[in-house]
Amino acid sequence: MTKQFTRGDIDALAQRYRANLINSLSGFKSATLVGTTNGVTNNLAIVSSIVHVGANPPLIGMIMRPHTVTRDTLSNIKQQGFYTLNHVAVDWVDKAHQTSARYAPDESEFEAVGLTAQISESFSAPYVKESEIKMGLKVAQHFTLLNETEMVIGEIQELYVPEQIIDSDGYADIEQAQTACISGLDSYHSTQRIAQFAYAKPDVKLTVK
């Protein structure tokens, strides 16, 4: 049986119930660790709000929760202007999720959860060594949305991807890299491809690649 919620019903829900329900409705999302530094301490935070913005220039967007309490990741990004995005693998989702705990600003989540900070010679923000796919980004635009959440759009400056997962047409098969995804606030999943199609055109029979 399908349950109907009116807007009034949604507003009347308990805060945590409403947060879990609404957050899970957007479907499966990428599990990504954001690496930042304040110049002294390397920080790490799990996010599920990464979105493709454009390929030329290469832009990735990220939604951050309202800055009503101290958020080290957002503060570091605003201060430094650089950060990394690191895919979470299915075999260490527990470590990735643990970064959502509230550690002190001078305590590194890398050390607390058992992941390794990797610093590129040409990039200031820390990568996750254990991650197969990682991007170094420079802030290109930052603005506040209508509900006081903040959107950061970054331009990719560095990219690390296993060569064997990139097809001849440039498609990166992230399933081969064992990248995990998230539903809701705290449910992690592995993936299984259903199909991959050729470029769709009107009046042309769709073909499987």
Secondary structure, 3 states (H helix, E strand, C coil): CCCCCCHHHHHHCCHHHHHHHHHHCCCCEECEEEEEECCCCEEEEEECCEEEEEECCEEEEEEECCCCCCCHHHHHHHHHCEEEEEECEHHHHHHHHHCCCCCCCCCCHHHHHCCCEECCCCCCCCEECCCCCEEEEEEEEEEECCCCCEEEEEEEEEEECCHHHECCCCCECCCCCCECEEECCCEEECCCCCCCECCCCCCCCCCEC
